[in-house]
Amino acid sequence: MKINGADVEKFLIKFIQKELYKFNIKKAVFGLSGGLDSTVTAFLASLALGVDNVTGLIMPYGNLFQKEVEEAEDVAHTLGIHSETIDIS
């Protein structure tokens, strides 16, 4: 079976838009770790809602996860989305 990545991307963006529209949701806030799952979430949300309507929350615990914080900040910067860092130590 061959999967067309561009078609999957379009399908997921339309799905997100349709589901959020049902509840009149126009903005998204989510945890941003810099890992694969949150990066894909950030990417799809920014395309579905627009970069001005997406915020990634980076929530480090002390200095233990500095590399992950930097990766999350890189994702936010690359996508052009707003991010906030909240230390949960």
mmCIF file of the C-alpha atoms, coordinates in Angstrom:
data_MODEL
# 
_entry.id   MODEL 
# 
loop_
_atom_site.group_PDB 
_atom_site.id 
_atom_site.type_symbol 
_atom_site.label_atom_id 
_atom_site.label_alt_id 
_atom_site.label_comp_id 
_atom_site.label_asym_id 
_atom_site.label_entity_id 
_atom_site.label_seq_id 
_atom_site.pdbx_PDB_ins_code 
_atom_site.Cartn_x 
_atom_site.Cartn_y 
_atom_site.Cartn_z 
_atom_site.occupancy 
_atom_site.B_iso_or_equiv 
_atom_site.pdbx_formal_charge 
_atom_site.auth_seq_id 
_atom_site.auth_comp_id 
_atom_site.auth_asym_id 
_atom_site.auth_atom_id 
_atom_site.pdbx_PDB_model_num 
ATOM 1  C CA . MET A 1 1  ? 0.000   0.000  0.000  1.00 0.00 ? 1  MET A CA 1 
ATOM 2  C CA . LYS A 1 2  ? 1.374   3.382  -0.978 1.00 0.00 ? 2  LYS A CA 1 
ATOM 3  C CA . ILE A 1 3  ? 0.542   6.403  1.186  1.00 0.00 ? 3  ILE A CA 1 
ATOM 4  C CA . ASN A 1 4  ? 0.608   9.892  -0.279 1.00 0.00 ? 4  ASN A CA 1 
ATOM 5  C CA . GLY A 1 5  ? 1.915   12.210 2.452  1.00 0.00 ? 5  GLY A CA 1 
ATOM 6  C CA . ALA A 1 6  ? 0.425   15.346 0.902  1.00 0.00 ? 6  ALA A CA 1 
ATOM 7  C CA . ASP A 1 7  ? -3.027  13.730 0.772  1.00 0.00 ? 7  ASP A CA 1 
ATOM 8  C CA . VAL A 1 8  ? -2.766  12.615 4.401  1.00 0.00 ? 8  VAL A CA 1 
ATOM 9  C CA . GLU A 1 9  ? -1.728  16.135 5.427  1.00 0.00 ? 9  GLU A CA 1 
ATOM 10 C CA . LYS A 1 10 ? -4.718  17.683 3.617  1.00 0.00 ? 10 LYS A CA 1 
ATOM 11 C CA . PHE A 1 11 ? -7.086  15.115 5.124  1.00 0.00 ? 11 PHE A CA 1 
ATOM 12 C CA . LEU A 1 12 ? -5.850  15.752 8.672  1.00 0.00 ? 12 LEU A CA 1 
ATOM 13 C CA . ILE A 1 13 ? -6.001  19.537 8.312  1.00 0.00 ? 13 ILE A CA 1 
ATOM 14 C CA . LYS A 1 14 ? -9.588  19.374 7.009  1.00 0.00 ? 14 LYS A CA 1 
ATOM 15 C CA . PHE A 1 15 ? -10.500 16.956 9.812  1.00 0.00 ? 15 PHE A CA 1 
ATOM 16 C CA . ILE A 1 16 ? -9.091  19.280 12.484 1.00 0.00 ? 16 ILE A CA 1 
ATOM 17 C CA . GLN A 1 17 ? -10.857 22.297 10.988 1.00 0.00 ? 17 GLN A CA 1 
ATOM 18 C CA . LYS A 1 18 ? -14.179 20.448 10.730 1.00 0.00 ? 18 LYS A CA 1 
ATOM 19 C CA . GLU A 1 19 ? -14.078 19.071 14.268 1.00 0.00 ? 19 GLU A CA 1 
ATOM 20 C CA . LEU A 1 20 ? -13.081 22.387 15.846 1.00 0.00 ? 20 LEU A CA 1 
ATOM 21 C CA . TYR A 1 21 ? -15.705 24.253 13.807 1.00 0.00 ? 21 TYR A CA 1 
ATOM 22 C CA . LYS A 1 22 ? -18.426 22.078 15.391 1.00 0.00 ? 22 LYS A CA 1 
ATOM 23 C CA . PHE A 1 23 ? -17.596 23.649 18.758 1.00 0.00 ? 23 PHE A CA 1 
ATOM 24 C CA . ASN A 1 24 ? -16.697 27.133 17.472 1.00 0.00 ? 24 ASN A CA 1 
ATOM 25 C CA . ILE A 1 25 ? -13.076 26.632 18.545 1.00 0.00 ? 25 ILE A CA 1 
ATOM 26 C CA . LYS A 1 26 ? -10.736 28.995 16.735 1.00 0.00 ? 26 LYS A CA 1 
ATOM 27 C CA . LYS A 1 27 ? -7.537  28.687 18.771 1.00 0.00 ? 27 LYS A CA 1 
ATOM 28 C CA . ALA A 1 28 ? -5.417  25.880 20.184 1.00 0.00 ? 28 ALA A CA 1 
ATOM 29 C CA . VAL A 1 29 ? -3.097  25.553 23.178 1.00 0.00 ? 29 VAL A CA 1 
ATOM 30 C CA . PHE A 1 30 ? -1.080  22.376 23.671 1.00 0.00 ? 30 PHE A CA 1 
ATOM 31 C CA . GLY A 1 31 ? 2.013   21.016 25.368 1.00 0.00 ? 31 GLY A CA 1 
ATOM 32 C CA . LEU A 1 32 ? 5.105   21.390 23.196 1.00 0.00 ? 32 LEU A CA 1 
ATOM 33 C CA . SER A 1 33 ? 8.038   19.142 24.093 1.00 0.00 ? 33 SER A CA 1 
ATOM 34 C CA . GLY A 1 34 ? 9.971   19.153 20.843 1.00 0.00 ? 34 GLY A CA 1 
ATOM 35 C CA . GLY A 1 35 ? 9.288   15.441 20.413 1.00 0.00 ? 35 GLY A CA 1 
ATOM 36 C CA . LEU A 1 36 ? 7.622   13.867 17.407 1.00 0.00 ? 36 LEU A CA 1 
ATOM 37 C CA . ASP A 1 37 ? 4.027   13.878 18.680 1.00 0.00 ? 37 ASP A CA 1 
ATOM 38 C CA . SER A 1 38 ? 3.922   17.498 19.814 1.00 0.00 ? 38 SER A CA 1 
ATOM 39 C CA . THR A 1 39 ? 5.839   18.655 16.737 1.00 0.00 ? 39 THR A CA 1 
ATOM 40 C CA . VAL A 1 40 ? 3.286   17.010 14.434 1.00 0.00 ? 40 VAL A CA 1 
ATOM 41 C CA . THR A 1 41 ? 0.489   18.522 16.532 1.00 0.00 ? 41 THR A CA 1 
ATOM 42 C CA . ALA A 1 42 ? 2.068   21.979 16.243 1.00 0.00 ? 42 ALA A CA 1 
ATOM 43 C CA . PHE A 1 43 ? 2.553   21.584 12.493 1.00 0.00 ? 43 PHE A CA 1 
ATOM 44 C CA . LEU A 1 44 ? -1.003  20.450 11.772 1.00 0.00 ? 44 LEU A CA 1 
ATOM 45 C CA . ALA A 1 45 ? -2.596  22.955 14.167 1.00 0.00 ? 45 ALA A CA 1 
ATOM 46 C CA . SER A 1 46 ? -0.668  25.846 12.653 1.00 0.00 ? 46 SER A CA 1 
ATOM 47 C CA . LEU A 1 47 ? -1.835  24.866 9.168  1.00 0.00 ? 47 LEU A CA 1 
ATOM 48 C CA . ALA A 1 48 ? -5.427  24.210 10.244 1.00 0.00 ? 48 ALA A CA 1 
ATOM 49 C CA . LEU A 1 49 ? -5.869  27.312 12.414 1.00 0.00 ? 49 LEU A CA 1 
ATOM 50 C CA . GLY A 1 50 ? -3.130  29.689 11.322 1.00 0.00 ? 50 GLY A CA 1 
ATOM 51 C CA . VAL A 1 51 ? 0.054   30.447 13.235 1.00 0.00 ? 51 VAL A CA 1 
ATOM 52 C CA . ASP A 1 52 ? -1.523  33.379 15.099 1.00 0.00 ? 52 ASP A CA 1 
ATOM 53 C CA . ASN A 1 53 ? -4.114  31.050 16.642 1.00 0.00 ? 53 ASN A CA 1 
ATOM 54 C CA . VAL A 1 54 ? -1.750  28.420 18.023 1.00 0.00 ? 54 VAL A CA 1 
ATOM 55 C CA . THR A 1 55 ? 0.225   28.450 21.291 1.00 0.00 ? 55 THR A CA 1 
ATOM 56 C CA . GLY A 1 56 ? 2.657   25.784 22.423 1.00 0.00 ? 56 GLY A CA 1 
ATOM 57 C CA . LEU A 1 57 ? 3.281   25.484 26.155 1.00 0.00 ? 57 LEU A CA 1 
ATOM 58 C CA . ILE A 1 58 ? 6.799   24.386 27.054 1.00 0.00 ? 58 ILE A CA 1 
ATOM 59 C CA . MET A 1 59 ? 6.753   23.005 30.603 1.00 0.00 ? 59 MET A CA 1 
ATOM 60 C CA . PRO A 1 60 ? 10.207  22.014 31.835 1.00 0.00 ? 60 PRO A CA 1 
ATOM 61 C CA . TYR A 1 61 ? 10.854  20.555 35.254 1.00 0.00 ? 61 TYR A CA 1 
ATOM 62 C CA . GLY A 1 62 ? 13.915  22.366 36.573 1.00 0.00 ? 62 GLY A CA 1 
ATOM 63 C CA . ASN A 1 63 ? 17.100  22.120 34.526 1.00 0.00 ? 63 ASN A CA 1 
ATOM 64 C CA . LEU A 1 64 ? 16.721  18.412 33.798 1.00 0.00 ? 64 LEU A CA 1 
ATOM 65 C CA . PHE A 1 65 ? 15.225  18.860 30.353 1.00 0.00 ? 65 PHE A CA 1 
ATOM 66 C CA . GLN A 1 66 ? 17.182  21.758 28.840 1.00 0.00 ? 66 GLN A CA 1 
ATOM 67 C CA . LYS A 1 67 ? 17.759  19.946 25.532 1.00 0.00 ? 67 LYS A CA 1 
ATOM 68 C CA . GLU A 1 68 ? 14.035  19.280 25.151 1.00 0.00 ? 68 GLU A CA 1 
ATOM 69 C CA . VAL A 1 69 ? 13.249  22.929 25.938 1.00 0.00 ? 69 VAL A CA 1 
ATOM 70 C CA . GLU A 1 70 ? 15.639  24.043 23.200 1.00 0.00 ? 70 GLU A CA 1 
ATOM 71 C CA . GLU A 1 71 ? 14.075  21.590 20.744 1.00 0.00 ? 71 GLU A CA 1 
ATOM 72 C CA . ALA A 1 72 ? 10.573  22.815 21.590 1.00 0.00 ? 72 ALA A CA 1 
ATOM 73 C CA . GLU A 1 73 ? 11.672  26.433 21.157 1.00 0.00 ? 73 GLU A CA 1 
ATOM 74 C CA . ASP A 1 74 ? 13.182  25.513 17.777 1.00 0.00 ? 74 ASP A CA 1 
ATOM 75 C CA . VAL A 1 75 ? 9.889   23.949 16.675 1.00 0.00 ? 75 VAL A CA 1 
ATOM 76 C CA . ALA A 1 76 ? 7.923   27.050 17.700 1.00 0.00 ? 76 ALA A CA 1 
ATOM 77 C CA . HIS A 1 77 ? 10.392  29.352 15.964 1.00 0.00 ? 77 HIS A CA 1 
ATOM 78 C CA . THR A 1 78 ? 10.488  27.270 12.775 1.00 0.00 ? 78 THR A CA 1 
ATOM 79 C CA . LEU A 1 79 ? 6.687   27.141 12.524 1.00 0.00 ? 79 LEU A CA 1 
ATOM 80 C CA . GLY A 1 80 ? 6.261   30.771 13.566 1.00 0.00 ? 80 GLY A CA 1 
ATOM 81 C CA . ILE A 1 81 ? 3.880   29.948 16.411 1.00 0.00 ? 81 ILE A CA 1 
ATOM 82 C CA . HIS A 1 82 ? 3.673   31.582 19.818 1.00 0.00 ? 82 HIS A CA 1 
ATOM 83 C CA . SER A 1 83 ? 5.142   29.638 22.720 1.00 0.00 ? 83 SER A CA 1 
ATOM 84 C CA . GLU A 1 84 ? 5.293   30.162 26.450 1.00 0.00 ? 84 GLU A CA 1 
ATOM 85 C CA . THR A 1 85 ? 7.605   28.464 28.909 1.00 0.00 ? 85 THR A CA 1 
ATOM 86 C CA . ILE A 1 86 ? 6.170   27.576 32.307 1.00 0.00 ? 86 ILE A CA 1 
ATOM 87 C CA . ASP A 1 87 ? 8.592   25.922 34.729 1.00 0.00 ? 87 ASP A CA 1 
ATOM 88 C CA . ILE A 1 88 ? 6.619   23.277 36.614 1.00 0.00 ? 88 ILE A CA 1 
ATOM 89 C CA . SER A 1 89 ? 9.351   22.513 39.168 1.00 0.00 ? 89 SER A CA 1 
# 
